């Protein structure tokens, strides 16, 4: 039987994470579904929205948008493609703004079902 008293309640945070927090570059990916219960988009919905915004801004053509969304299903890849398109058009601030706006809780608030999960 292991002695659980040696496990720290709060693990030491690696310097890379601290640096990313300080630079405002940290994005946490938490298991799928929990954020959806709170009314936030799934990563796939967010990723598709970011790619479509690239089309709307003229960073990619409609044909390229459709091709990307049909050929690539990995949200991390789609988010990375969108970031590259915004960056290459010197518009990182708009990318971050769109990303942050997508992660705001819904105006109607968190559902009662979700409150059970998020209340500690």
MOPAC internal coordinates of N, CA, C and O (Angstrom, degrees):
PM7 1SCF
backbone

  N    0.0000 0     0.00 0     0.00 0    0    0    0
  C    1.4513 1     0.00 0     0.00 0    1    0    0
  C    1.5242 1   108.40 1     0.00 0    2    1    0
  O    1.2310 1   120.56 1   -51.02 1    3    2    1
  N    1.3334 1   116.53 1   128.98 1    3    2    1
  C    1.4598 1   119.75 1  -177.81 1    5    3    2
  C    1.5207 1   110.96 1   -81.93 1    6    5    3
  O    1.2310 1   121.63 1   -24.96 1    7    6    5
  N    1.3067 1   114.48 1   155.04 1    7    6    5
  C    1.4439 1   121.29 1   178.89 1    9    7    6
  C    1.5224 1   108.60 1   -93.80 1   10    9    7
  O    1.2310 1   120.24 1   -74.33 1   11   10    9
  N    1.3162 1   117.14 1   105.67 1   11   10    9
  C    1.4525 1   121.19 1  -176.67 1   13   11   10
  C    1.5245 1   112.66 1   -76.20 1   14   13   11
  O    1.2310 1   119.70 1   171.60 1   15   14   13
  N    1.3188 1   118.19 1    -8.40 1   15   14   13
  C    1.4604 1   119.68 1  -179.08 1   17   15   14
  C    1.5261 1   111.61 1   -69.14 1   18   17   15
  O    1.2310 1   119.44 1   165.16 1   19   18   17
  N    1.3399 1   118.67 1   -14.84 1   19   18   17
  C    1.4556 1   121.61 1   178.77 1   21   19   18
  C    1.5244 1   112.94 1   -84.63 1   22   21   19
  O    1.2310 1   120.11 1   171.81 1   23   22   21
  N    1.3162 1   117.39 1    -8.19 1   23   22   21
  C    1.4542 1   121.21 1  -179.63 1   25   23   22
  C    1.5317 1   107.95 1   -86.63 1   26   25   23
  O    1.2310 1   120.32 1   -57.97 1   27   26   25
  N    1.3294 1   116.99 1   122.03 1   27   26   25
  C    1.4688 1   118.66 1  -179.37 1   29   27   26
  C    1.5307 1   110.72 1   -67.74 1   30   29   27
  O    1.2310 1   120.84 1   -38.21 1   31   30   29
  N    1.3345 1   116.00 1   141.79 1   31   30   29
  C    1.4579 1   119.89 1   177.78 1   33   31   30
  C    1.5196 1   110.76 1   -65.67 1   34   33   31
  O    1.2310 1   120.48 1   142.31 1   35   34   33
  N    1.3141 1   116.69 1   -37.69 1   35   34   33
  C    1.4619 1   121.83 1   176.39 1   37   35   34
  C    1.5200 1   106.76 1  -121.07 1   38   37   35
  O    1.2310 1   120.12 1   -69.75 1   39   38   37
  N    1.3277 1   117.38 1   110.25 1   39   38   37
  C    1.4729 1   119.73 1  -178.35 1   41   39   38
  C    1.5213 1   111.44 1   -66.93 1   42   41   39
  O    1.2310 1   120.88 1   -23.66 1   43   42   41
  N    1.3241 1   115.92 1   156.34 1   43   42   41
  C    1.4605 1   121.09 1   177.01 1   45   43   42
  C    1.5262 1   108.81 1   -66.77 1   46   45   43
  O    1.2310 1   120.61 1   -43.74 1   47   46   45
  N    1.3092 1   116.45 1   136.26 1   47   46   45
  C    1.4554 1   121.92 1  -177.84 1   49   47   46
  C    1.5279 1   108.50 1   -89.00 1   50   49   47
  O    1.2310 1   120.06 1   -54.77 1   51   50   49
  N    1.3367 1   117.49 1   125.23 1   51   50   49
  C    1.4624 1   120.51 1   178.70 1   53   51   50
  C    1.5338 1   111.36 1   -60.82 1   54   53   51
  O    1.2310 1   120.75 1   -32.77 1   55   54   53
  N    1.3240 1   116.17 1   147.23 1   55   54   53
  C    1.4678 1   122.06 1  -178.37 1   57   55   54
  C    1.5255 1   112.06 1   -58.25 1   58   57   55
  O    1.2310 1   119.83 1   146.09 1   59   58   57
  N    1.3426 1   117.93 1   -33.91 1   59   58   57
  C    1.4642 1   120.84 1   179.88 1   61   59   58
  C    1.5318 1   110.94 1   -60.96 1   62   61   59
  O    1.2310 1   120.32 1   142.52 1   63   62   61
  N    1.3087 1   116.99 1   -37.48 1   63   62   61
  C    1.4614 1   121.21 1   179.62 1   65   63   62
  C    1.5270 1   109.82 1   -71.50 1   66   65   63
  O    1.2310 1   120.40 1   136.71 1   67   66   65
  N    1.3101 1   116.83 1   -43.29 1   67   66   65
  C    1.4637 1   120.73 1   178.15 1   69   67   66
  C    1.5278 1   110.12 1   -59.58 1   70   69   67
  O    1.2310 1   120.41 1   135.92 1   71   70   69
  N    1.3329 1   116.83 1   -44.08 1   71   70   69
  C    1.4688 1   120.97 1   179.12 1   73   71   70
  C    1.5261 1   111.06 1   -62.20 1   74   73   71
  O    1.2310 1   120.40 1   137.41 1   75   74   73
  N    1.3215 1   116.85 1   -42.59 1   75   74   73
  C    1.4644 1   120.57 1   179.57 1   77   75   74
  C    1.5276 1   111.09 1   -63.80 1   78   77   75
  O    1.2310 1   120.40 1   141.83 1   79   78   77
  N    1.3244 1   116.84 1   -38.17 1   79   78   77
  C    1.4725 1   120.81 1   177.27 1   81   79   78
  C    1.5210 1   109.42 1   -63.63 1   82   81   79
  O    1.2310 1   120.53 1   132.74 1   83   82   81
  N    1.3269 1   116.60 1   -47.26 1   83   82   81
  C    1.4665 1   121.29 1  -178.37 1   85   83   82
  C    1.5268 1   111.55 1   -61.47 1   86   85   83
  O    1.2310 1   120.06 1   145.90 1   87   86   85
  N    1.3272 1   117.50 1   -34.10 1   87   86   85
  C    1.4682 1   121.54 1  -179.27 1   89   87   86
  C    1.5343 1   112.23 1   -86.12 1   90   89   87
  O    1.2310 1   120.35 1   174.34 1   91   90   89
  N    1.3257 1   116.94 1    -5.66 1   91   90   89
  C    1.4669 1   120.21 1  -177.05 1   93   91   90
  C    1.5110 1   112.70 1    71.93 1   94   93   91
  O    1.2310 1   120.52 1  -151.11 1   95   94   93
  N    1.3290 1   116.60 1    28.89 1   95   94   93
  C    1.4574 1   121.24 1  -175.86 1   97   95   94
  C    1.5310 1   113.49 1  -113.51 1   98   97   95
  O    1.2310 1   119.97 1  -167.63 1   99   98   97
  N    1.3149 1   117.66 1    12.37 1   99   98   97
  C    1.4593 1   120.10 1  -177.03 1  101   99   98
  C    1.5249 1   110.27 1   -92.27 1  102  101   99
  O    1.2310 1   120.99 1   -50.90 1  103  102  101
  N    1.3197 1   115.71 1   129.10 1  103  102  101
  C    1.4551 1   122.25 1   174.35 1  105  103  102
  C    1.5264 1   106.76 1  -124.43 1  106  105  103
  O    1.2310 1   120.63 1   -53.65 1  107  106  105
  N    1.3033 1   116.39 1   126.35 1  107  106  105
  C    1.4522 1   120.78 1   178.76 1  109  107  106
  C    1.5226 1   109.68 1   -98.61 1  110  109  107
  O    1.2310 1   120.98 1   -48.80 1  111  110  109
  N    1.3059 1   115.74 1   131.20 1  111  110  109
  C    1.4524 1   121.51 1   174.78 1  113  111  110
  C    1.5207 1   107.01 1  -108.61 1  114  113  111
  O    1.2310 1   121.01 1   -67.10 1  115  114  113
  N    1.3316 1   115.68 1   112.90 1  115  114  113
  C    1.4537 1   121.73 1  -179.69 1  117  115  114
  C    1.5109 1   107.48 1  -107.82 1  118  117  115
  O    1.2310 1   120.27 1   -26.68 1  119  118  117
  N    1.3034 1   117.10 1   153.32 1  119  118  117
  C    1.4515 1   122.24 1  -175.70 1  121  119  118
  C    1.5189 1   114.76 1   -41.12 1  122  121  119
  O    1.2310 1   121.52 1   -38.82 1  123  122  121
  N    1.3140 1   114.70 1   141.18 1  123  122  121
  C    1.4600 1   121.50 1  -178.89 1  125  123  122
  C    1.5189 1   110.67 1   -60.93 1  126  125  123
  O    1.2310 1   120.77 1   -36.74 1  127  126  125
  N    1.2899 1   116.13 1   143.26 1  127  126  125
  C    1.4500 1   121.29 1   175.03 1  129  127  126
  C    1.5094 1   113.84 1   104.70 1  130  129  127
  O    1.2310 1   119.97 1   139.11 1  131  130  129
  N    1.3179 1   117.67 1   -40.89 1  131  130  129
  C    1.4607 1   120.01 1  -177.20 1  133  131  130
  C    1.5206 1   109.93 1   -63.71 1  134  133  131
  O    1.2310 1   120.43 1   133.92 1  135  134  133
  N    1.3189 1   116.77 1   -46.08 1  135  134  133
  C    1.4600 1   119.30 1   179.89 1  137  135  134
  C    1.5297 1   110.86 1   -68.47 1  138  137  135
  O    1.2310 1   120.06 1   146.46 1  139  138  137
  N    1.3261 1   117.49 1   -33.54 1  139  138  137
  C    1.4644 1   120.73 1   179.53 1  141  139  138
  C    1.5244 1   110.87 1   -64.58 1  142  141  139
  O    1.2310 1   120.38 1   142.83 1  143  142  141
  N    1.3149 1   116.88 1   -37.17 1  143  142  141
  C    1.4650 1   120.66 1   177.71 1  145  143  142
  C    1.5196 1   110.01 1   -61.65 1  146  145  143
  O    1.2310 1   120.76 1   146.79 1  147  146  145
  N    1.3390 1   116.16 1   -33.21 1  147  146  145
  C    1.4599 1   120.77 1   179.67 1  149  147  146
  C    1.5243 1   111.87 1   -79.08 1  150  149  147
  O    1.2310 1   119.97 1   173.78 1  151  150  149
  N    1.3381 1   117.66 1    -6.22 1  151  150  149
  C    1.4548 1   121.20 1   179.40 1  153  151  150
  C    1.5096 1   114.14 1    98.01 1  154  153  151
  O    1.2310 1   120.32 1  -172.31 1  155  154  153
  N    1.3267 1   117.00 1     7.69 1  155  154  153
  C    1.4620 1   121.01 1   176.81 1  157  155  154
  C    1.5203 1   109.36 1   -88.90 1  158  157  155
  O    1.2310 1   120.24 1   -22.95 1  159  158  157
  N    1.3397 1   117.15 1   157.05 1  159  158  157
  C    1.4678 1   118.64 1  -178.77 1  161  159  158
  C    1.5268 1   111.66 1   -71.79 1  162  161  159
  O    1.2310 1   120.97 1   -28.65 1  163  162  161
  N    1.3111 1   115.74 1   151.35 1  163  162  161
  C    1.4599 1   120.00 1   170.34 1  165  163  162
  C    1.5211 1   107.39 1   -67.46 1  166  165  163
  O    1.2310 1   120.27 1   -21.42 1  167  166  165
  N    1.3384 1   117.09 1   158.58 1  167  166  165
  C    1.4622 1   120.25 1  -179.59 1  169  167  166
  C    1.5184 1   111.07 1   -58.34 1  170  169  167
  O    1.2310 1   120.22 1   143.50 1  171  170  169
  N    1.3369 1   117.19 1   -36.50 1  171  170  169
  C    1.4597 1   119.27 1  -179.96 1  173  171  170
  C    1.5263 1   110.99 1   -65.14 1  174  173  171
  O    1.2310 1   120.11 1   141.14 1  175  174  173
  N    1.3186 1   117.39 1   -38.86 1  175  174  173
  C    1.4645 1   121.54 1   178.23 1  177  175  174
  C    1.5219 1   110.28 1   -66.31 1  178  177  175
  O    1.2310 1   120.41 1   135.78 1  179  178  177
  N    1.3197 1   116.82 1   -44.22 1  179  178  177
  C    1.4652 1   121.35 1   178.00 1  181  179  178
  C    1.5266 1   110.39 1   -62.12 1  182  181  179
  O    1.2310 1   120.25 1   134.33 1  183  182  181
  N    1.3298 1   117.14 1   -45.67 1  183  182  181
  C    1.4627 1   121.48 1  -178.61 1  185  183  182
  C    1.5292 1   110.77 1   -61.81 1  186  185  183
  O    1.2310 1   120.46 1   134.24 1  187  186  185
  N    1.3248 1   116.73 1   -45.76 1  187  186  185
  C    1.4699 1   120.70 1   178.69 1  189  187  186
  C    1.5258 1   110.59 1   -61.59 1  190  189  187
  O    1.2310 1   120.47 1   140.06 1  191  190  189
  N    1.3211 1   116.70 1   -39.94 1  191  190  189
  C    1.4555 1   121.39 1   179.27 1  193  191  190
  C    1.5254 1   110.97 1   -64.00 1  194  193  191
  O    1.2310 1   120.24 1   139.08 1  195  194  193
  N    1.3188 1   117.14 1   -40.92 1  195  194  193
  C    1.4654 1   120.49 1   178.69 1  197  195  194
  C    1.5260 1   111.25 1   -65.01 1  198  197  195
  O    1.2310 1   120.29 1   139.71 1  199  198  197
  N    1.3302 1   117.05 1   -40.29 1  199  198  197
  C    1.4730 1   119.96 1   177.67 1  201  199  198
  C    1.5244 1   109.96 1   -65.49 1  202  201  199
  O    1.2310 1   120.09 1   137.07 1  203  202  201
  N    1.3290 1   117.44 1   -42.93 1  203  202  201
  C    1.4708 1   119.97 1   178.70 1  205  203  202
  C    1.5263 1   111.13 1   -63.40 1  206  205  203
  O    1.2310 1   120.53 1   145.67 1  207  206  205
  N    1.3282 1   116.59 1   -34.33 1  207  206  205
  C    1.4658 1   118.84 1   178.29 1  209  207  206
  C    1.5285 1   110.45 1   -66.43 1  210  209  207
  O    1.2310 1   120.32 1   148.59 1  211  210  209
  N    1.3319 1   117.00 1   -31.41 1  211  210  209
  C    1.4725 1   120.01 1   175.46 1  213  211  210
  C    1.5263 1   110.17 1   -62.70 1  214  213  211
  O    1.2310 1   120.75 1   140.82 1  215  214  213
  N    1.3244 1   116.18 1   -39.18 1  215  214  213
  C    1.4778 1   120.64 1   176.85 1  217  215  214
  C    1.5187 1   109.46 1   -66.10 1  218  217  215
  O    1.2310 1   120.51 1   133.55 1  219  218  217
  N    1.3337 1   116.62 1   -46.45 1  219  218  217
  C    1.4639 1   120.78 1  -177.83 1  221  219  218
  C    1.5324 1   111.87 1   -60.66 1  222  221  219
  O    1.2310 1   120.51 1   147.52 1  223  222  221
  N    1.3189 1   116.64 1   -32.48 1  223  222  221
  C    1.4694 1   121.16 1  -179.67 1  225  223  222
  C    1.5287 1   112.46 1   -86.91 1  226  225  223
  O    1.2310 1   120.38 1   176.53 1  227  226  225
  N    1.3320 1   116.89 1    -3.47 1  227  226  225
  C    1.4592 1   120.76 1   178.98 1  229  227  226
  C    1.5201 1   114.29 1    82.86 1  230  229  227
  O    1.2310 1   120.11 1  -165.51 1  231  230  229
  N    1.3321 1   117.39 1    14.49 1  231  230  229
  C    1.4666 1   120.91 1   179.14 1  233  231  230
  C    1.5254 1   111.24 1   -77.42 1  234  233  231
  O    1.2310 1   120.84 1   153.19 1  235  234  233
  N    1.3315 1   116.00 1   -26.81 1  235  234  233
  C    1.4601 1   121.87 1   175.18 1  237  235  234
  C    1.5230 1   108.11 1  -138.92 1  238  237  235
  O    1.2310 1   120.99 1   -23.67 1  239  238  237
  N    1.3234 1   115.72 1   156.33 1  239  238  237
  C    1.4673 1   119.74 1   178.64 1  241  239  238
  C    1.5261 1   110.08 1   -78.51 1  242  241  239
  O    1.2310 1   120.87 1   -13.80 1  243  242  241
  N    1.3036 1   115.93 1   166.20 1  243  242  241
  C    1.4604 1   120.35 1   177.38 1  245  243  242
  C    1.5239 1   110.28 1   -61.77 1  246  245  243
  O    1.2310 1   120.60 1   140.47 1  247  246  245
  N    1.3431 1   116.46 1   -39.53 1  247  246  245
  C    1.4669 1   120.51 1   179.13 1  249  247  246
  C    1.5286 1   110.85 1   -63.26 1  250  249  247
  O    1.2310 1   120.71 1   136.27 1  251  250  249
  N    1.3376 1   116.25 1   -43.73 1  251  250  249
  C    1.4698 1   119.89 1   178.45 1  253  251  250
  C    1.5251 1   110.96 1   -64.55 1  254  253  251
  O    1.2310 1   120.72 1   140.57 1  255  254  253
  N    1.3183 1   116.24 1   -39.43 1  255  254  253
  C    1.4638 1   120.66 1   177.99 1  257  255  254
  C    1.5270 1   109.99 1   -59.12 1  258  257  255
  O    1.2310 1   120.79 1   129.75 1  259  258  257
  N    1.3255 1   116.09 1   -50.25 1  259  258  257
  C    1.4654 1   120.55 1   179.54 1  261  259  258
  C    1.5254 1   111.39 1   -61.22 1  262  261  259
  O    1.2310 1   120.61 1   138.09 1  263  262  261
  N    1.3160 1   116.45 1   -41.91 1  263  262  261
  C    1.4644 1   121.28 1   179.70 1  265  263  262
  C    1.5294 1   111.19 1   -63.08 1  266  265  263
  O    1.2310 1   120.85 1   133.08 1  267  266  265
  N    1.3160 1   115.98 1   -46.92 1  267  266  265
  C    1.4662 1   120.33 1   179.84 1  269  267  266
  C    1.5217 1   110.23 1   -59.90 1  270  269  267
  O    1.2310 1   120.60 1   132.34 1  271  270  269
  N    1.3328 1   116.46 1   -47.66 1  271  270  269
  C    1.4688 1   119.93 1  -176.05 1  273  271  270
  C    1.5242 1   112.80 1   -69.70 1  274  273  271
  O    1.2310 1   119.70 1   155.41 1  275  274  273
  N    1.3394 1   118.18 1   -24.59 1  275  274  273
  C    1.4692 1   119.46 1   177.77 1  277  275  274
  C    1.5188 1   111.76 1   -86.05 1  278  277  275
  O    1.2310 1   120.12 1   149.38 1  279  278  277
  N    1.3157 1   117.37 1   -30.62 1  279  278  277
  C    1.4700 1   120.61 1  -175.15 1  281  279  278
  C    1.5353 1   113.63 1   -91.76 1  282  281  279
  O    1.2310 1   120.18 1   155.27 1  283  282  281
  N    1.3152 1   117.27 1   -24.73 1  283  282  281
  C    1.4721 1   119.88 1  -175.76 1  285  283  282
  C    1.5219 1   108.79 1  -120.00 1  286  285  283
  O    1.2310 1   121.18 1   -57.50 1  287  286  285
  N    1.3291 1   115.35 1   122.50 1  287  286  285
  C    1.4650 1   119.09 1   179.70 1  289  287  286
  C    1.5313 1   112.76 1  -110.82 1  290  289  287
  O    1.2310 1   120.07 1   169.55 1  291  290  289
  N    1.3092 1   117.48 1   -10.45 1  291  290  289
  C    1.4631 1   121.20 1  -178.87 1  293  291  290
  C    1.5313 1   109.80 1   -75.07 1  294  293  291
  O    1.2310 1   119.68 1   -66.87 1  295  294  293
  N    1.3481 1   118.22 1   113.13 1  295  294  293
  C    1.4603 1   120.62 1  -178.41 1  297  295  294
  C    1.5328 1   113.61 1   -56.23 1  298  297  295
  O    1.2310 1   119.85 1   143.31 1  299  298  297
  N    1.3231 1   117.90 1   -36.69 1  299  298  297
  C    1.4733 1   119.90 1  -179.75 1  301  299  298
  C    1.5277 1   110.54 1   -63.25 1  302  301  299
  O    1.2310 1   120.35 1   140.56 1  303  302  301
  N    1.3262 1   116.94 1   -39.44 1  303  302  301
  C    1.4673 1   120.06 1   178.45 1  305  303  302
  C    1.5245 1   110.56 1   -67.58 1  306  305  303
  O    1.2310 1   120.51 1   137.50 1  307  306  305
  N    1.3149 1   116.63 1   -42.50 1  307  306  305
  C    1.4658 1   120.27 1   179.78 1  309  307  306
  C    1.5293 1   111.01 1   -63.65 1  310  309  307
  O    1.2310 1   120.69 1   136.95 1  311  310  309
  N    1.3261 1   116.28 1   -43.05 1  311  310  309
  C    1.4637 1   120.77 1   178.48 1  313  311  310
  C    1.5298 1   109.98 1   -62.61 1  314  313  311
  O    1.2310 1   120.77 1   140.26 1  315  314  313
  N    1.3219 1   116.13 1   -39.74 1  315  314  313
  C    1.4722 1   120.34 1   178.31 1  317  315  314
  C    1.5249 1   111.48 1   -66.04 1  318  317  315
  O    1.2310 1   120.23 1   139.88 1  319  318  317
  N    1.3373 1   117.17 1   -40.12 1  319  318  317
  C    1.4633 1   120.80 1   177.81 1  321  319  318
  C    1.5333 1   109.76 1   -62.74 1  322  321  319
  O    1.2310 1   120.91 1   134.35 1  323  322  321
  N    1.3200 1   115.86 1   -45.65 1  323  322  321
  C    1.4659 1   119.64 1   179.36 1  325  323  322
  C    1.5221 1   110.60 1   -61.06 1  326  325  323
  O    1.2310 1   120.52 1   137.08 1  327  326  325
  N    1.3297 1   116.61 1   -42.92 1  327  326  325
  C    1.4668 1   119.90 1   178.67 1  329  327  326
  C    1.5241 1   110.74 1   -59.78 1  330  329  327
  O    1.2310 1   120.67 1   136.90 1  331  330  329
  N    1.3197 1   116.32 1   -43.10 1  331  330  329
  C    1.4665 1   120.25 1   179.78 1  333  331  330
  C    1.5305 1   111.25 1   -63.69 1  334  333  331
  O    1.2310 1   120.34 1   139.35 1  335  334  333
  N    1.3267 1   116.95 1   -40.65 1  335  334  333
  C    1.4648 1   120.40 1   179.87 1  337  335  334
  C    1.5246 1   110.98 1   -65.77 1  338  337  335
  O    1.2310 1   120.35 1   135.18 1  339  338  337
  N    1.3246 1   116.93 1   -44.82 1  339  338  337
  C    1.4693 1   120.20 1   177.30 1  341  339  338
  C    1.5331 1   109.83 1   -63.09 1  342  341  339
  O    1.2310 1   120.57 1   136.66 1  343  342  341
  N    1.3342 1   116.52 1   -43.34 1  343  342  341
  C    1.4714 1   120.92 1  -178.05 1  345  343  342
  C    1.5212 1   111.54 1   -63.84 1  346  345  343
  O    1.2310 1   120.57 1   135.40 1  347  346  345
  N    1.3284 1   116.51 1   -44.60 1  347  346  345
  C    1.4643 1   119.75 1  -177.83 1  349  347  346
  C    1.5307 1   111.43 1   -67.55 1  350  349  347
  O    1.2310 1   120.68 1   162.94 1  351  350  349
  N    1.3228 1   116.30 1   -17.06 1  351  350  349
  C    1.4645 1   120.82 1   175.12 1  353  351  350
  C    1.5297 1   111.33 1  -102.38 1  354  353  351
  O    1.2310 1   121.23 1  -161.88 1  355  354  353
  N    1.3309 1   115.26 1    18.12 1  355  354  353
  C    1.4608 1   123.15 1   178.20 1  357  355  354
  C    1.5182 1   112.46 1    50.28 1  358  357  355
  O    1.2310 1   121.43 1  -131.94 1  359  358  357
  N    1.3230 1   114.88 1    48.06 1  359  358  357
  C    1.4603 1   120.53 1  -176.92 1  361  359  358
  C    1.5329 1   111.35 1  -134.58 1  362  361  359
  O    1.2310 1   120.61 1  -140.20 1  363  362  361
  N    1.3200 1   116.45 1    39.80 1  363  362  361
  C    1.4700 1   120.18 1  -179.25 1  365  363  362
  C    1.5257 1   112.09 1   -59.01 1  366  365  363
  O    1.2310 1   120.47 1   142.85 1  367  366  365
  N    1.3357 1   116.70 1   -37.15 1  367  366  365
  C    1.4631 1   119.75 1  -178.78 1  369  367  366
  C    1.5251 1   111.40 1   -59.19 1  370  369  367
  O    1.2310 1   120.42 1   138.34 1  371  370  369
  N    1.3247 1   116.79 1   -41.66 1  371  370  369
  C    1.4704 1   120.64 1   178.82 1  373  371  370
  C    1.5230 1   110.64 1   -66.04 1  374  373  371
  O    1.2310 1   120.47 1   143.48 1  375  374  373
  N    1.3306 1   116.71 1   -36.52 1  375  374  373
  C    1.4693 1   120.83 1   177.21 1  377  375  374
  C    1.5251 1   109.69 1   -61.61 1  378  377  375
  O    1.2310 1   121.02 1   129.11 1  379  378  377
  N    1.3276 1   115.65 1   -50.89 1  379  378  377
  C    1.4665 1   119.66 1  -179.04 1  381  379  378
  C    1.5229 1   110.53 1   -61.93 1  382  381  379
  O    1.2310 1   120.36 1   139.98 1  383  382  381
  N    1.3200 1   116.92 1   -40.02 1  383  382  381
  C    1.4631 1   121.30 1   179.11 1  385  383  382
  C    1.5273 1   110.22 1   -60.26 1  386  385  383
  O    1.2310 1   120.69 1   132.26 1  387  386  385
  N    1.3318 1   116.29 1   -47.74 1  387  386  385
  C    1.4718 1   120.54 1  -179.51 1  389  387  386
  C    1.5278 1   110.25 1   -63.29 1  390  389  387
  O    1.2310 1   120.80 1   138.57 1  391  390  389
  N    1.3228 1   116.07 1   -41.43 1  391  390  389
  C    1.4600 1   120.92 1   179.67 1  393  391  390
  C    1.5284 1   110.61 1   -62.22 1  394  393  391
  O    1.2310 1   120.60 1   132.03 1  395  394  393
  N    1.3298 1   116.45 1   -47.97 1  395  394  393
  C    1.4655 1   121.36 1  -178.87 1  397  395  394
  C    1.5262 1   110.82 1   -64.14 1  398  397  395
  O    1.2310 1   120.29 1   136.71 1  399  398  397
  N    1.3254 1   117.05 1   -43.29 1  399  398  397
  C    1.4682 1   120.59 1   178.54 1  401  399  398
  C    1.5234 1   111.46 1   -58.80 1  402  401  399
  O    1.2310 1   120.61 1   144.10 1  403  402  401
  N    1.3114 1   116.43 1   -35.90 1  403  402  401
  C    1.4646 1   120.94 1   179.99 1  405  403  402
  C    1.5209 1   112.53 1   -68.22 1  406  405  403
  O    1.2310 1   120.57 1   158.65 1  407  406  405
  N    1.3150 1   116.51 1   -21.35 1  407  406  405
  C    1.4591 1   120.10 1  -176.02 1  409  407  406
  C    1.5256 1   113.44 1  -100.22 1  410  409  407
  O    1.2310 1   120.22 1  -173.77 1  411  410  409
  N    1.3239 1   117.18 1     6.23 1  411  410  409
  C    1.4568 1   120.21 1   177.42 1  413  411  410
  C    1.5239 1   108.95 1   -77.27 1  414  413  411
  O    1.2310 1   120.58 1   -38.93 1  415  414  413
  N    1.3310 1   116.50 1   141.07 1  415  414  413
  C    1.4699 1   118.72 1   176.74 1  417  415  414
  C    1.5270 1   110.59 1   -60.93 1  418  417  415
  O    1.2310 1   120.43 1   -27.02 1  419  418  417
  N    1.3127 1   116.77 1   152.98 1  419  418  417
  C    1.4619 1   119.61 1  -179.10 1  421  419  418
  C    1.5332 1   111.06 1   -61.99 1  422  421  419
  O    1.2310 1   120.88 1   -29.86 1  423  422  421
  N    1.3366 1   115.93 1   150.14 1  423  422  421
  C    1.4658 1   120.86 1  -179.41 1  425  423  422
  C    1.5211 1   111.91 1   -60.08 1  426  425  423
  O    1.2310 1   120.67 1   147.00 1  427  426  425
  N    1.3187 1   116.32 1   -33.00 1  427  426  425
  C    1.4682 1   119.98 1  -179.08 1  429  427  426
  C    1.5252 1   112.03 1   -72.51 1  430  429  427
  O    1.2310 1   120.60 1   172.92 1  431  430  429
  N    1.3308 1   116.45 1    -7.08 1  431  430  429
  C    1.4569 1   120.45 1   179.80 1  433  431  430
  C    1.5116 1   111.97 1    91.50 1  434  433  431
  O    1.2310 1   121.52 1    -4.09 1  435  434  433
  N    1.2875 1   114.69 1   175.91 1  435  434  433
  C    1.4621 1   121.51 1  -178.90 1  437  435  434
  C    1.5254 1   108.69 1   -83.52 1  438  437  435
  O    1.2310 1   120.94 1   -41.98 1  439  438  437
  N    1.3142 1   115.82 1   138.02 1  439  438  437
  C    1.4648 1   120.93 1  -178.52 1  441  439  438
  C    1.5248 1   110.67 1   -64.52 1  442  441  439
  O    1.2310 1   121.49 1   -19.72 1  443  442  441
  N    1.3114 1   114.75 1   160.28 1  443  442  441
  C    1.4742 1   120.24 1   178.45 1  445  443  442
  C    1.5254 1   110.35 1   -60.43 1  446  445  443
  O    1.2310 1   120.68 1   143.30 1  447  446  445
  N    1.3361 1   116.31 1   -36.70 1  447  446  445
  C    1.4695 1   121.24 1   178.56 1  449  447  446
  C    1.5288 1   110.08 1   -60.44 1  450  449  447
  O    1.2310 1   120.86 1   136.87 1  451  450  449
  N    1.3073 1   115.96 1   -43.13 1  451  450  449
  C    1.4712 1   120.54 1  -178.33 1  453  451  450
  C    1.5205 1   111.30 1   -72.00 1  454  453  451
  O    1.2310 1   119.78 1   146.20 1  455  454  453
  N    1.3166 1   118.02 1   -33.80 1  455  454  453
  C    1.4637 1   120.84 1  -179.58 1  457  455  454
  C    1.5145 1   111.61 1   -58.32 1  458  457  455
  O    1.2310 1   120.66 1   147.51 1  459  458  457
  N    1.3145 1   116.34 1   -32.49 1  459  458  457
  C    1.4688 1   120.70 1   177.73 1  461  459  458
  C    1.5100 1   110.41 1   -61.10 1  462  461  459
  O    1.2310 1   120.69 1   141.47 1  463  462  461
  N    1.3266 1   116.28 1   -38.53 1  463  462  461
  C    1.4607 1   121.74 1  -179.64 1  465  463  462
  C    1.5183 1   111.20 1   -74.54 1  466  465  463
  O    1.2310 1   120.29 1   136.59 1  467  466  465
  N    1.3332 1   117.05 1   -43.41 1  467  466  465
  C    1.4538 1   121.46 1  -170.85 1  469  467  466
  C    1.5278 1   113.91 1   -87.24 1  470  469  467
  O    1.2310 1   119.31 1   161.54 1  471  470  469
  N    1.3146 1   118.92 1   -18.46 1  471  470  469
  C    1.4590 1   121.21 1   176.90 1  473  471  470
  C    1.5186 1   109.29 1   -82.66 1  474  473  471
  O    1.2310 1   120.86 1   -50.61 1  475  474  473
  N    1.3124 1   115.95 1   129.39 1  475  474  473
  C    1.4685 1   120.21 1  -178.83 1  477  475  474
  C    1.5003 1   110.07 1  -106.58 1  478  477  475
  O    1.2310 1   120.10 1   180.00 1  479  478  477

